[in-house]
Every structure is written in structure tokens, then in C-alpha cells.
């Protein structure tokens, strides 16, 4: 009557989703591409996806984070 | 600076992960509607899409939804 699959629901903005789709091309962990902001994936890949995303964001914010702290008033 | 921190925080929270079960391939729209309505009254639905006839329920909700479906199948026999 119905099919049930265990996994993890990822909710994200469309940009992050694009990154996830790109990662999937290599590792194929997506079970179902639900909509613009949701994907259903294998539980085992979540940590890896998070890490990859973190690394990417780290790259993008590196310049800002490495600036010296603002002078105190 | 506060705006920047907020932006940074938003970026950090861009991905939300929740364990759950995906229900799909319902035999008919009525089955889908019925089970989804039950899951909704339990408040365990994380995501649903009527056009695709799919929904995702939380880990906790899955036990109850499964029991509900099994009961329905048993009644039909």
C-alpha cells in the first residue's frame, strides 16, 4: 500500500540545496529530491554534508573573520 | 557589526537536519489524505506535498503512523 524509507530531512535555502545536489553527484546519498528547500537523504551522509558546507562557508567568510577586532569605544 | 553577526549566524543555520521517515507510493489519493490527516493530528509531520503524494514524519511519529496504517490494512481484509 505504501512505501516507507528511513532517513534525514534536510531543510535549507535554495543556494545550499544546490551545493547539496553538487555533492550528491559524487556520493549519491539523496533518496528523494522533495522541493526547492527540502531533500531527503541517507542518515549516514549528514555529518559529511554538514562538514562540506561548513568548509565552503568558512572559505567565504575567511576574510571577514580574519580582520582585526574593532577598536573599543 | 550586529548585522554582520546576524548574517553570519544565518549562514551557519542554513541547513537544518531532522531524522524522519518518508512515506510515498500511496495506493490512492484517499489513502494519502487519510494517513496524512492522522499524522497531522499527532503533530508529527515535518514536510508534505499533496501533488507528489509524499510526506515526512518525525522519528517519534513514525511508530504511531505505522500502527495506524497496519490497522487500516487489517480492517480491509
Backbone of each chain as nested JSON, in Angstrom:
{
  "chains": [
    {"id": "A", "residues": [
      {"number": 1, "name": "UNK", "atoms": {"N": [0.824, -1.2, 0.0], "CA": [0.0, 0.0, 0.0], "C": [0.857, 1.248, 0.0]}},
      {"number": 2, "name": "UNK", "atoms": {"N": [1.934, 1.208, 0.756], "CA": [2.739, 2.426, 0.878], "C": [4.185, 2.051, 1.134]}},
      {"number": 3, "name": "UNK", "atoms": {"N": [5.072, 2.914, 0.713], "CA": [6.496, 2.661, 0.918], "C": [7.024, 3.635, 1.962]}},
      {"number": 4, "name": "UNK", "atoms": {"N": [7.804, 3.126, 2.902], "CA": [8.354, 3.976, 3.949], "C": [9.875, 3.863, 3.957]}},
      {"number": 5, "name": "UNK", "atoms": {"N": [10.546, 4.988, 3.938], "CA": [12.01, 4.982, 3.932], "C": [12.524, 5.811, 5.101]}},
      {"number": 6, "name": "UNK", "atoms": {"N": [13.474, 5.233, 5.821], "CA": [14.073, 5.946, 6.943], "C": [15.229, 6.808, 6.434]}},
      {"number": 7, "name": "UNK", "atoms": {"N": [15.328, 8.004, 6.959], "CA": [16.405, 8.88, 6.538], "C": [16.395, 10.183, 7.305]}},
      {"number": 8, "name": "UNK", "atoms": {"N": [16.953, 11.211, 6.676], "CA": [17.017, 12.51, 7.328], "C": [16.479, 13.575, 6.377]}},
      {"number": 9, "name": "UNK", "atoms": {"N": [15.602, 14.408, 6.916], "CA": [15.067, 15.517, 6.137], "C": [15.988, 16.721, 6.303]}},
      {"number": 10, "name": "UNK", "atoms": {"N": [16.508, 17.207, 5.186], "CA": [17.337, 18.406, 5.229], "C": [16.525, 19.586, 4.736]}},
      {"number": 11, "name": "UNK", "atoms": {"N": [16.5, 20.637, 5.548], "CA": [15.836, 21.86, 5.142], "C": [16.891, 22.94, 4.989]}},
      {"number": 12, "name": "UNK", "atoms": {"N": [16.871, 23.626, 3.853], "CA": [17.904, 24.616, 3.603], "C": [17.404, 25.632, 2.579]}},
      {"number": 13, "name": "UNK", "atoms": {"N": [18.184, 26.669, 2.342], "CA": [17.783, 27.606, 1.295], "C": [18.232, 27.065, -0.059]}},
      {"number": 14, "name": "UNK", "atoms": {"N": [17.687, 27.623, -1.15], "CA": [17.974, 27.063, -2.476], "C": [19.464, 27.028, -2.832]}},
      {"number": 15, "name": "UNK", "atoms": {"N": [20.224, 27.989, -2.33], "CA": [21.656, 28.016, -2.62], "C": [22.344, 26.811, -2.001]}},
      {"number": 16, "name": "UNK", "atoms": {"N": [22.054, 26.577, -0.732], "CA": [22.645, 25.431, -0.038], "C": [22.183, 24.136, -0.693]}},
      {"number": 17, "name": "UNK", "atoms": {"N": [20.931, 24.136, -1.134], "CA": [20.424, 22.92, -1.777], "C": [21.225, 22.602, -3.043]}},
      {"number": 18, "name": "UNK", "atoms": {"N": [21.583, 23.651, -3.759], "CA": [22.384, 23.456, -4.969], "C": [23.725, 22.813, -4.613]}},
      {"number": 19, "name": "UNK", "atoms": {"N": [24.303, 23.277, -3.52], "CA": [25.574, 22.704, -3.06], "C": [25.383, 21.22, -2.739]}},
      {"number": 20, "name": "UNK", "atoms": {"N": [24.271, 20.905, -2.074], "CA": [23.988, 19.517, -1.721], "C": [23.831, 18.658, -2.98]}},
      {"number": 21, "name": "UNK", "atoms": {"N": [23.135, 19.217, -3.973], "CA": [22.968, 18.477, -5.23], "C": [24.323, 18.201, -5.884]}},
      {"number": 22, "name": "UNK", "atoms": {"N": [25.204, 19.195, -5.803], "CA": [26.541, 19.013, -6.37], "C": [27.301, 17.911, -5.637]}},
      {"number": 23, "name": "UNK", "atoms": {"N": [27.189, 17.911, -4.306], "CA": [27.86, 16.88, -3.508], "C": [27.304, 15.506, -3.862]}},
      {"number": 24, "name": "UNK", "atoms": {"N": [26.013, 15.467, -4.134], "CA": [25.356, 14.19, -4.429], "C": [25.864, 13.563, -5.725]}},
      {"number": 25, "name": "UNK", "atoms": {"N": [26.291, 14.416, -6.645], "CA": [26.784, 13.894, -7.92], "C": [27.973, 12.961, -7.713]}},
      {"number": 26, "name": "UNK", "atoms": {"N": [28.7, 13.229, -6.632], "CA": [29.875, 12.405, -6.363], "C": [29.51, 11.198, -5.505]}},
      {"number": 27, "name": "UNK", "atoms": {"N": [28.684, 11.428, -4.481], "CA": [28.465, 10.375, -3.479], "C": [27.109, 9.675, -3.538]}},
      {"number": 28, "name": "UNK", "atoms": {"N": [26.15, 10.276, -4.211], "CA": [24.798, 9.698, -4.33], "C": [24.196, 9.284, -3.0]}},
      {"number": 29, "name": "UNK", "atoms": {"N": [23.832, 10.263, -2.23], "CA": [23.217, 9.987, -0.932], "C": [21.776, 10.478, -0.865]}},
      {"number": 30, "name": "UNK", "atoms": {"N": [21.318, 11.18, -1.901], "CA": [19.952, 11.705, -1.883], "C": [18.96, 10.584, -2.184]}},
      {"number": 31, "name": "UNK", "atoms": {"N": [17.99, 10.433, -1.306], "CA": [16.951, 9.425, -1.508], "C": [15.836, 10.036, -2.357]}},
      {"number": 32, "name": "UNK", "atoms": {"N": [15.46, 11.266, -2.016], "CA": [14.378, 11.91, -2.75], "C": [14.581, 13.432, -2.716]}},
      {"number": 33, "name": "UNK", "atoms": {"N": [14.533, 14.014, -3.885], "CA": [14.608, 15.466, -4.003], "C": [13.183, 15.986, -3.857]}},
      {"number": 34, "name": "UNK", "atoms": {"N": [12.88, 16.592, -2.712], "CA": [11.477, 16.891, -2.393], "C": [10.975, 18.185, -3.03]}},
      {"number": 35, "name": "UNK", "atoms": {"N": [11.632, 19.291, -2.717], "CA": [11.274, 20.547, -3.362], "C": [12.448, 21.521, -3.275]}},
      {"number": 36, "name": "UNK", "atoms": {"N": [12.167, 22.786, -3.566], "CA": [13.24, 23.796, -3.62], "C": [14.096, 23.848, -2.358]}},
      {"number": 37, "name": "UNK", "atoms": {"N": [13.47, 23.615, -1.221], "CA": [14.192, 23.81, 0.041], "C": [14.301, 22.543, 0.893]}},
      {"number": 38, "name": "UNK", "atoms": {"N": [13.879, 21.409, 0.341], "CA": [13.935, 20.164, 1.116], "C": [14.51, 19.01, 0.306]}},
      {"number": 39, "name": "UNK", "atoms": {"N": [15.374, 18.24, 0.94], "CA": [15.83, 16.972, 0.356], "C": [15.81, 15.898, 1.439]}},
      {"number": 40, "name": "UNK", "atoms": {"N": [15.509, 14.684, 1.015], "CA": [15.51, 13.555, 1.94], "C": [16.735, 12.713, 1.631]}},
      {"number": 41, "name": "UNK", "atoms": {"N": [17.599, 12.501, 2.633], "CA": [18.885, 11.854, 2.359], "C": [19.151, 10.703, 3.323]}},
      {"number": 42, "name": "UNK", "atoms": {"N": [20.163, 9.924, 3.007], "CA": [20.604, 8.844, 3.895], "C": [21.213, 9.444, 5.154]}},
      {"number": 43, "name": "UNK", "atoms": {"N": [20.866, 8.85, 6.289], "CA": [21.314, 9.397, 7.567], "C": [22.841, 9.418, 7.672]}},
      {"number": 44, "name": "UNK", "atoms": {"N": [23.477, 8.431, 7.06], "CA": [24.927, 8.293, 7.216], "C": [25.712, 9.442, 6.578]}},
      {"number": 45, "name": "UNK", "atoms": {"N": [25.076, 10.203, 5.695], "CA": [25.821, 11.23, 4.965], "C": [25.712, 12.606, 5.611]}},
      {"number": 46, "name": "UNK", "atoms": {"N": [24.828, 12.752, 6.585], "CA": [24.502, 14.087, 7.097], "C": [25.729, 14.824, 7.642]}},
      {"number": 47, "name": "UNK", "atoms": {"N": [26.512, 14.102, 8.437], "CA": [27.687, 14.749, 9.027], "C": [28.659, 15.224, 7.949]}},
      {"number": 48, "name": "UNK", "atoms": {"N": [28.787, 14.394, 6.917], "CA": [29.704, 14.743, 5.838], "C": [29.211, 15.978, 5.071]}},
      {"number": 49, "name": "UNK", "atoms": {"N": [27.918, 16.027, 4.836], "CA": [27.327, 17.177, 4.138], "C": [27.531, 18.45, 4.966]}},
      {"number": 50, "name": "UNK", "atoms": {"N": [27.258, 18.327, 6.258], "CA": [27.426, 19.475, 7.149], "C": [28.857, 19.981, 7.106]}},
      {"number": 51, "name": "UNK", "atoms": {"N": [29.787, 19.025, 7.143], "CA": [31.202, 19.376, 7.157], "C": [31.588, 20.082, 5.844]}},
      {"number": 52, "name": "UNK", "atoms": {"N": [31.147, 19.518, 4.736], "CA": [31.467, 20.113, 3.435], "C": [30.924, 21.528, 3.34]}},
      {"number": 53, "name": "UNK", "atoms": {"N": [29.72, 21.696, 3.849], "CA": [29.062, 23.005, 3.809], "C": [29.811, 23.995, 4.69]}},
      {"number": 54, "name": "UNK", "atoms": {"N": [30.163, 23.517, 5.866], "CA": [30.925, 24.326, 6.821], "C": [32.216, 24.817, 6.17]}},
      {"number": 55, "name": "UNK", "atoms": {"N": [32.908, 23.886, 5.505], "CA": [34.168, 24.229, 4.848], "C": [33.959, 25.311, 3.794]}},
      {"number": 56, "name": "UNK", "atoms": {"N": [32.884, 25.17, 3.024], "CA": [32.59, 26.145, 1.983], "C": [32.3, 27.517, 2.575]}},
      {"number": 57, "name": "UNK", "atoms": {"N": [31.498, 27.528, 3.648], "CA": [31.163, 28.793, 4.291], "C": [32.403, 29.41, 4.912]}},
      {"number": 58, "name": "UNK", "atoms": {"N": [33.227, 28.57, 5.445], "CA": [34.487, 29.01, 6.044], "C": [35.314, 29.762, 5.002]}},
      {"number": 59, "name": "UNK", "atoms": {"N": [35.382, 29.197, 3.825], "CA": [36.11, 29.837, 2.726], "C": [35.551, 31.219, 2.437]}},
      {"number": 60, "name": "UNK", "atoms": {"N": [34.204, 31.284, 2.429], "CA": [33.557, 32.547, 2.088], "C": [33.695, 33.609, 3.156]}},
      {"number": 61, "name": "UNK", "atoms": {"N": [33.773, 33.19, 4.426], "CA": [33.803, 34.177, 5.498], "C": [35.223, 34.407, 6.009]}},
      {"number": 62, "name": "UNK", "atoms": {"N": [36.162, 33.752, 5.412], "CA": [37.533, 33.811, 5.909], "C": [38.035, 35.242, 6.047]}},
      {"number": 63, "name": "UNK", "atoms": {"N": [37.822, 36.012, 5.0], "CA": [38.339, 37.382, 5.001], "C": [37.763, 38.191, 6.151]}},
      {"number": 64, "name": "UNK", "atoms": {"N": [36.438, 38.044, 6.336], "CA": [35.773, 38.808, 7.379], "C": [36.279, 38.394, 8.759]}},
      {"number": 65, "name": "UNK", "atoms": {"N": [36.404, 37.102, 8.958], "CA": [36.798, 36.613, 10.28], "C": [38.238, 36.954, 10.62]}},
      {"number": 66, "name": "UNK", "atoms": {"N": [39.057, 37.104, 9.609], "CA": [40.462, 37.339, 9.882], "C": [40.791, 38.826, 10.095]}},
      {"number": 67, "name": "UNK", "atoms": {"N": [39.78, 39.662, 9.928], "CA": [40.01, 41.089, 10.19], "C": [40.247, 41.301, 11.678]}},
      {"number": 68, "name": "UNK", "atoms": {"N": [41.088, 42.282, 12.023], "CA": [41.313, 42.546, 13.438], "C": [40.024, 43.048, 14.089]}},
      {"number": 69, "name": "UNK", "atoms": {"N": [39.824, 42.745, 15.368], "CA": [38.604, 43.191, 16.038], "C": [38.503, 44.719, 16.045]}},
      {"number": 70, "name": "UNK", "atoms": {"N": [37.272, 45.211, 16.056], "CA": [37.074, 46.662, 16.059], "C": [37.62, 47.289, 17.334]}},
      {"number": 71, "name": "UNK", "atoms": {"N": [38.069, 48.531, 17.192], "CA": [38.551, 49.242, 18.369], "C": [37.405, 49.484, 19.347]}},
      {"number": 72, "name": "UNK", "atoms": {"N": [37.754, 49.327, 20.61], "CA": [36.706, 49.57, 21.615], "C": [36.519, 51.065, 21.798]}},
      {"number": 73, "name": "UNK", "atoms": {"N": [35.273, 51.467, 21.995], "CA": [34.998, 52.901, 22.196], "C": [35.452, 53.335, 23.581]}}
    ]},
    {"id": "B", "residues": [
      {"number": 1, "name": "UNK", "atoms": {"N": [27.965, 46.103, 12.822], "CA": [28.598, 44.839, 13.23], "C": [27.528, 43.816, 13.603]}},
      {"number": 2, "name": "UNK", "atoms": {"N": [26.472, 44.285, 14.28], "CA": [25.404, 43.361, 14.675], "C": [24.783, 42.722, 13.449]}},
      {"number": 3, "name": "UNK", "atoms": {"N": [24.59, 43.533, 12.411], "CA": [24.042, 42.993, 11.166], "C": [24.943, 41.906, 10.611]}},
      {"number": 4, "name": "UNK", "atoms": {"N": [26.233, 42.155, 10.708], "CA": [27.181, 41.176, 10.173], "C": [27.13, 39.877, 10.959]}},
      {"number": 5, "name": "UNK", "atoms": {"N": [27.012, 40.013, 12.265], "CA": [26.93, 38.81, 13.099], "C": [25.657, 38.045, 12.764]}},
      {"number": 6, "name": "UNK", "atoms": {"N": [24.576, 38.803, 12.584], "CA": [23.305, 38.165, 12.261], "C": [23.409, 37.425, 10.921]}},
      {"number": 7, "name": "UNK", "atoms": {"N": [24.034, 38.062, 9.968], "CA": [24.226, 37.442, 8.653], "C": [25.03, 36.159, 8.775]}},
      {"number": 8, "name": "UNK", "atoms": {"N": [26.075, 36.264, 9.577], "CA": [26.958, 35.118, 9.763], "C": [26.185, 33.973, 10.406]}},
      {"number": 9, "name": "UNK", "atoms": {"N": [25.362, 34.323, 11.403], "CA": [24.572, 33.324, 12.09], "C": [23.567, 32.674, 11.138]}},
      {"number": 10, "name": "UNK", "atoms": {"N": [22.962, 33.497, 10.274], "CA": [22.017, 32.98, 9.296], "C": [22.701, 31.963, 8.389]}},
      {"number": 11, "name": "UNK", "atoms": {"N": [23.91, 32.305, 7.983], "CA": [24.655, 31.381, 7.118], "C": [24.917, 30.068, 7.834]}},
      {"number": 12, "name": "UNK", "atoms": {"N": [25.226, 30.177, 9.12], "CA": [25.523, 28.979, 9.906], "C": [24.29, 28.091, 10.041]}},
      {"number": 13, "name": "UNK", "atoms": {"N": [23.14, 28.73, 10.063], "CA": [21.914, 27.963, 10.285], "C": [21.183, 27.626, 8.993]}},
      {"number": 14, "name": "UNK", "atoms": {"N": [21.899, 27.644, 7.932], "CA": [21.241, 27.455, 6.64], "C": [20.784, 26.035, 6.412]}},
      {"number": 15, "name": "UNK", "atoms": {"N": [21.349, 25.124, 7.161], "CA": [20.992, 23.72, 6.975], "C": [20.393, 23.153, 8.25]}},
      {"number": 16, "name": "UNK", "atoms": {"N": [19.183, 22.621, 8.117], "CA": [18.555, 22.012, 9.275], "C": [18.292, 20.55, 8.969]}},
      {"number": 17, "name": "UNK", "atoms": {"N": [18.751, 19.679, 9.858], "CA": [18.573, 18.252, 9.612], "C": [17.674, 17.643, 10.674]}},
      {"number": 18, "name": "UNK", "atoms": {"N": [16.675, 16.876, 10.271], "CA": [15.843, 16.165, 11.232], "C": [15.601, 14.739, 10.762]}},
      {"number": 19, "name": "UNK", "atoms": {"N": [15.837, 13.809, 11.67], "CA": [15.611, 12.4, 11.334], "C": [14.125, 12.15, 11.142]}},
      {"number": 20, "name": "UNK", "atoms": {"N": [13.805, 11.291, 10.191], "CA": [12.397, 11.023, 9.957], "C": [12.187, 9.879, 8.99]}},
      {"number": 21, "name": "UNK", "atoms": {"N": [10.925, 9.663, 8.654], "CA": [10.566, 8.619, 7.704], "C": [9.776, 9.228, 6.566]}},
      {"number": 22, "name": "UNK", "atoms": {"N": [10.164, 8.883, 5.354], "CA": [9.471, 9.361, 4.164], "C": [8.411, 8.35, 3.746]}},
      {"number": 23, "name": "UNK", "atoms": {"N": [7.185, 8.811, 3.63], "CA": [6.084, 7.957, 3.157], "C": [5.788, 8.315, 1.708]}},
      {"number": 24, "name": "UNK", "atoms": {"N": [5.771, 7.294, 0.85], "CA": [5.49, 7.571, -0.559], "C": [4.798, 6.374, -1.204]}},
      {"number": 25, "name": "UNK", "atoms": {"N": [4.43, 6.542, -2.453], "CA": [3.755, 5.498, -3.235], "C": [2.481, 4.989, -2.573]}},
      {"number": 26, "name": "UNK", "atoms": {"N": [1.648, 5.922, -2.185], "CA": [0.338, 5.528, -1.677], "C": [-0.493, 4.956, -2.814]}},
      {"number": 27, "name": "UNK", "atoms": {"N": [-1.356, 4.019, -2.462], "CA": [-2.145, 3.351, -3.488], "C": [-3.085, 4.338, -4.174]}},
      {"number": 28, "name": "UNK", "atoms": {"N": [-3.631, 5.256, -3.39], "CA": [-4.523, 6.247, -3.99], "C": [-4.494, 7.525, -3.162]}},
      {"number": 29, "name": "UNK", "atoms": {"N": [-5.036, 8.565, -3.742], "CA": [-5.075, 9.876, -3.095], "C": [-5.789, 9.797, -1.739]}},
      {"number": 30, "name": "UNK", "atoms": {"N": [-6.869, 9.003, -1.701], "CA": [-7.651, 8.914, -0.462], "C": [-6.808, 8.336, 0.676]}},
      {"number": 31, "name": "UNK", "atoms": {"N": [-6.0, 7.308, 0.371], "CA": [-5.116, 6.729, 1.383], "C": [-4.141, 7.775, 1.898]}},
      {"number": 32, "name": "UNK", "atoms": {"N": [-3.567, 8.503, 0.938], "CA": [-2.609, 9.554, 1.299], "C": [-3.259, 10.574, 2.218]}},
      {"number": 33, "name": "UNK", "atoms": {"N": [-4.42, 11.087, 1.793], "CA": [-5.126, 12.112, 2.577], "C": [-5.418, 11.618, 3.979]}},
      {"number": 34, "name": "UNK", "atoms": {"N": [-5.889, 10.372, 4.042], "CA": [-6.299, 9.807, 5.311], "C": [-5.128, 9.679, 6.291]}},
      {"number": 35, "name": "UNK", "atoms": {"N": [-4.036, 9.103, 5.81], "CA": [-2.876, 8.884, 6.69], "C": [-2.234, 10.228, 7.059]}},
      {"number": 36, "name": "UNK", "atoms": {"N": [-2.168, 11.129, 6.083], "CA": [-1.579, 12.442, 6.358], "C": [-2.401, 13.171, 7.423]}},
      {"number": 37, "name": "UNK", "atoms": {"N": [-3.731, 13.091, 7.294], "CA": [-4.596, 13.77, 8.254], "C": [-4.342, 13.224, 9.659]}},
      {"number": 38, "name": "UNK", "atoms": {"N": [-4.19, 11.899, 9.753], "CA": [-3.911, 11.293, 11.045], "C": [-2.58, 11.812, 11.607]}},
      {"number": 39, "name": "UNK", "atoms": {"N": [-1.556, 11.824, 10.745], "CA": [-0.233, 12.28, 11.186], "C": [-0.277, 13.741, 11.607]}},
      {"number": 40, "name": "UNK", "atoms": {"N": [-1.098, 14.515, 10.906], "CA": [-1.203, 15.941, 11.233], "C": [-1.848, 16.16, 12.598]}},
      {"number": 41, "name": "UNK", "atoms": {"N": [-2.845, 15.312, 12.929], "CA": [-3.478, 15.463, 14.242], "C": [-2.496, 15.113, 15.353]}},
      {"number": 42, "name": "UNK", "atoms": {"N": [-1.527, 14.243, 15.036], "CA": [-0.49, 13.921, 16.022], "C": [0.564, 15.028, 16.098]}},
      {"number": 43, "name": "UNK", "atoms": {"N": [0.591, 15.852, 15.066], "CA": [1.584, 16.933, 15.014], "C": [2.987, 16.428, 14.734]}},
      {"number": 44, "name": "UNK", "atoms": {"N": [3.097, 15.393, 13.9], "CA": [4.418, 14.806, 13.657], "C": [4.904, 14.997, 12.212]}},
      {"number": 45, "name": "UNK", "atoms": {"N": [4.145, 15.77, 11.422], "CA": [4.505, 15.939, 10.01], "C": [5.585, 17.018, 9.859]}},
      {"number": 46, "name": "UNK", "atoms": {"N": [6.698, 16.643, 9.255], "CA": [7.791, 17.597, 9.044], "C": [7.652, 18.287, 7.691]}},
      {"number": 47, "name": "UNK", "atoms": {"N": [7.142, 17.546, 6.731], "CA": [7.023, 18.059, 5.362], "C": [5.965, 17.247, 4.636]}},
      {"number": 48, "name": "UNK", "atoms": {"N": [5.227, 17.892, 3.751], "CA": [4.274, 17.129, 2.946], "C": [4.035, 17.819, 1.614]}},
      {"number": 49, "name": "UNK", "atoms": {"N": [3.66, 17.03, 0.633], "CA": [3.372, 17.574, -0.687], "C": [2.257, 16.745, -1.331]}},
      {"number": 50, "name": "UNK", "atoms": {"N": [1.109, 17.383, -1.493], "CA": [-0.066, 16.668, -1.986], "C": [0.117, 16.214, -3.431]}},
      {"number": 51, "name": "UNK", "atoms": {"N": [0.787, 17.017, -4.217], "CA": [0.948, 16.69, -5.638], "C": [1.796, 15.422, -5.808]}},
      {"number": 52, "name": "UNK", "atoms": {"N": [2.846, 15.329, -4.988], "CA": [3.712, 14.149, -5.068], "C": [3.19, 12.987, -4.237]}},
      {"number": 53, "name": "UNK", "atoms": {"N": [2.163, 13.255, -3.437], "CA": [1.64, 12.245, -2.505], "C": [2.747, 11.675, -1.626]}},
      {"number": 54, "name": "UNK", "atoms": {"N": [3.48, 12.59, -1.007], "CA": [4.56, 12.17, -0.117], "C": [4.511, 13.023, 1.148]}},
      {"number": 55, "name": "UNK", "atoms": {"N": [4.95, 12.439, 2.248], "CA": [5.188, 13.259, 3.429], "C": [6.252, 12.636, 4.318]}},
      {"number": 56, "name": "UNK", "atoms": {"N": [6.8, 13.454, 5.194], "CA": [7.841, 13.008, 6.11], "C": [7.345, 13.221, 7.533]}},
      {"number": 57, "name": "UNK", "atoms": {"N": [7.455, 12.183, 8.358], "CA": [7.087, 12.329, 9.767], "C": [8.322, 12.149, 10.652]}},
      {"number": 58, "name": "UNK", "atoms": {"N": [8.208, 12.628, 11.866], "CA": [9.334, 12.536, 12.798], "C": [9.562, 11.085, 13.215]}},
      {"number": 59, "name": "UNK", "atoms": {"N": [10.716, 10.869, 13.805], "CA": [11.098, 9.552, 14.309], "C": [10.032, 9.039, 15.285]}},
      {"number": 60, "name": "UNK", "atoms": {"N": [9.605, 9.913, 16.168], "CA": [8.617, 9.538, 17.188], "C": [7.268, 9.205, 16.546]}},
      {"number": 61, "name": "UNK", "atoms": {"N": [6.878, 10.032, 15.583], "CA": [5.569, 9.848, 14.967], "C": [5.458, 8.59, 14.139]}},
      {"number": 62, "name": "UNK", "atoms": {"N": [6.587, 8.134, 13.617], "CA": [6.573, 7.001, 12.702], "C": [5.893, 5.769, 13.299]}},
      {"number": 63, "name": "UNK", "atoms": {"N": [6.196, 5.462, 14.563], "CA": [5.617, 4.28, 15.219], "C": [4.1, 4.324, 15.173]}},
      {"number": 64, "name": "UNK", "atoms": {"N": [3.561, 5.489, 15.517], "CA": [2.107, 5.631, 15.58], "C": [1.473, 5.591, 14.194]}},
      {"number": 65, "name": "UNK", "atoms": {"N": [2.136, 6.242, 13.241], "CA": [1.583, 6.275, 11.885], "C": [1.609, 4.872, 11.283]}},
      {"number": 66, "name": "UNK", "atoms": {"N": [2.689, 4.134, 11.573], "CA": [2.795, 2.778, 11.055], "C": [1.671, 1.9, 11.623]}},
      {"number": 67, "name": "UNK", "atoms": {"N": [1.45, 2.049, 12.928], "CA": [0.391, 1.284, 13.582], "C": [-0.966, 1.62, 12.963]}},
      {"number": 68, "name": "UNK", "atoms": {"N": [-1.166, 2.891, 12.666], "CA": [-2.412, 3.351, 12.069], "C": [-2.631, 2.693, 10.71]}},
      {"number": 69, "name": "UNK", "atoms": {"N": [-1.578, 2.639, 9.9], "CA": [-1.689, 2.045, 8.568], "C": [-1.959, 0.546, 8.675]}},
      {"number": 70, "name": "UNK", "atoms": {"N": [-1.245, -0.115, 9.595], "CA": [-1.428, -1.56, 9.762], "C": [-2.857, -1.886, 10.179]}},
      {"number": 71, "name": "UNK", "atoms": {"N": [-3.412, -1.019, 11.032], "CA": [-4.786, -1.222, 11.477], "C": [-5.746, -1.095, 10.294]}},
      {"number": 72, "name": "UNK", "atoms": {"N": [-5.474, -0.117, 9.472], "CA": [-6.332, 0.102, 8.294], "C": [-6.263, -1.08, 7.329]}},
      {"number": 73, "name": "UNK", "atoms": {"N": [-5.057, -1.59, 7.137], "CA": [-4.901, -2.73, 6.225], "C": [-5.641, -3.943, 6.787]}},
      {"number": 74, "name": "UNK", "atoms": {"N": [-5.526, -4.148, 8.106], "CA": [-6.188, -5.275, 8.75], "C": [-7.705, -5.171, 8.615]}},
      {"number": 75, "name": "UNK", "atoms": {"N": [-8.208, -3.959, 8.738], "CA": [-9.661, -3.743, 8.645], "C": [-10.194, -4.087, 7.266]}},
      {"number": 76, "name": "UNK", "atoms": {"N": [-9.318, -3.887, 6.292], "CA": [-9.761, -4.076, 4.91], "C": [-9.954, -5.562, 4.576]}},
      {"number": 77, "name": "UNK", "atoms": {"N": [-9.173, -6.402, 5.274], "CA": [-9.206, -7.833, 4.95], "C": [-10.528, -8.486, 5.358]}}
    ]}
  ]
}
